[in-house]
Amino acid sequence: MPYTHRIATMDDLPAIVAIYNNTVASREVTADTEPVTVESRHAWFAEHTADKRPLWVAEEQGRIIGWLSYSNFYGRPAYAGTAELSIYIHEDARGKGLGRYFLTHAIDFAPRIKVHTLLGFIFGHNLPSLKLFDAFGFERWAHLPRVATLDGVERDLIILGKRVG
């Protein structure tokens, strides 16, 4: 089935947080070590506007199965044309092409919100995400060795980048 997406609403935030929290225990996707609360994500949600930094959700049979966000990079005006992409997919929907769908549409959409450069911040041991971004022509722009410690294990962060406009 082809996927579709829409702009997230505040009513979607509990599902967005649940998908995010489901990745915490894996120590592969996020640097958070404990689940976050819906309340703690209100300010983050408010930073996402449809015209500049959208937050999209994908649904299947009325249930949110994944989300993608564009986020500001470094928070200074000179970087307004650069955005970090984050993709989180419900465990039941992983490996079925939703990540490819999201990335295809995010790359195509970026120029409409005046974004010319996309970034992905991915742990070096997150091979599925690295493979996904590699397939779309993202290049490894930075390798930050052992900058995160998860359960006593030091982990690398890879910054991937792609010019899109």
N, C-alpha and C positions, 0 to 999 in steps of 0.2 A: 504494500500500500504506500503511495506517495505521502510524504509528510507535508504538513503545513505549519505555519507559525503565526503568532500574533504578538502584539505588545502586551506585556504582563500588566496586571492590575494588582492593587493591594490585596484583593481577595486571593490572588495566586501565591502570595508570600508564604503561607504555611507549607504548600507543596514544594515551592522552591527551596525552602530551608530543609525540608525533609530529604529531598534529593541530595542536597549539599551534605547534610549530616551523615547520610549513608556512606559517604566517601571517607569520612574522618578516620574510621578504624583501619582502613586499608593502608594508611600512611604512604599512599602512592600519589594522591591528587592534591591535597591541601596541606598547608603548614599548620592549620588548626589541629590541636591535639585533643580537644574536647568538643562535643556538639555545641552549636550556637543556638540561641533562642530567636524566635520570630521578632520579639521586641528589640533585640540587639541589632537586627538587620534593617530596621526602619530607615535610619539615615542613609545606609547604603542604597536601599531601594529608591529613596527620594533623589539620589544623585543620577538616576537613570531616567532620561527624558527621551521621548520618541524622536525628537528633532536633532539631538546631539549625541547622546549615549544611550541607545535603546537597550532594553532588556526584553528578550523574546522568550516565549514559552511554546513548546510543541505539545500537542494533545493527541491522544489516541482514545477513541470511544469516550470522550469527555473527561479523560484523566490526563493530567500533565505528566509527560514522560521525559522531559528534558528542558533545559534552558540555556540560553546564550546571553552573555552581557558584553557590551563595550564599556570599558572603564577608562577614565583619564589616566594618562601616563605622567607621572611626576608632578602634576598639579600646577604647572607654570604656563602662562599664556603662550610662550613660544612653542610649546609642545601640543597645542590644540589640534594639530593635524595628525597626531599619533594616538592610537587607542590600543589598550590591552584587551584581548578577547579571552573570555572564560567560557568553557562549555562543560556542563554537568548533565549526565544522563542517568535516568532511573536504572537500577540494576537489571530490571527485566527487559529493558530496551537496548542495552549495550550490545555492540557487535552486529547491529542490524541496519547500519547506514545512516543513523540520525546525526552522528558527528559529521559525516561527509556532507549531509544536507545542510546543516547549520553553517559549516565553514564555506561552502559554495555560496550561500546567500549572504553571509557576512562580508565576504570579499567583494561580491557584486554591489552590495549596498553601501559600502564604506564611502565612496565618492559623494553619495547623496547627502551625507552628513559632514562633508568636508574633511574626511579622514583619508590621508594618503599613505599612511604607514600603519600596519597592524603588527602587534606583538603577541607572543604567547610565552608565558612564564611556566615552564614545565620541569618537574623533577627529572633528573637524569635517569632514574630507574623506572619512570613511567613510559615504558616502551610503546604501548598502544597509542598514547597521545603524541609522542614524538613521531611515530610512523604516520599518523594522520596528518600532522602539520607538514611533514616532509613531502607527503604525496601532493600537497598543494603548493609546493615550491617555496615554502618558508625556509630560510637559511639560518644557520646557527650563528648568531651575532655575539653571543657571550656564553661563557662557561664559568660559572661561579662555583668552584670546588668547595664542598663540605660547609656550605653556609647555613644549612638547616640541620638540626639534631632532632630526630624522631625516635623515641624509645631508646635513646643512647646510641643510635646509629647516625653518623654524619652523612648527609645527603647533598648531592650537587643540584644546582639549579641551572637550567639551560634557558637562555632567552633566544627565542626564534623570532625572526622578523621578515616582513614582506612589504615591498612597495606596491601599492595598488592604484595609485593615481599620480 
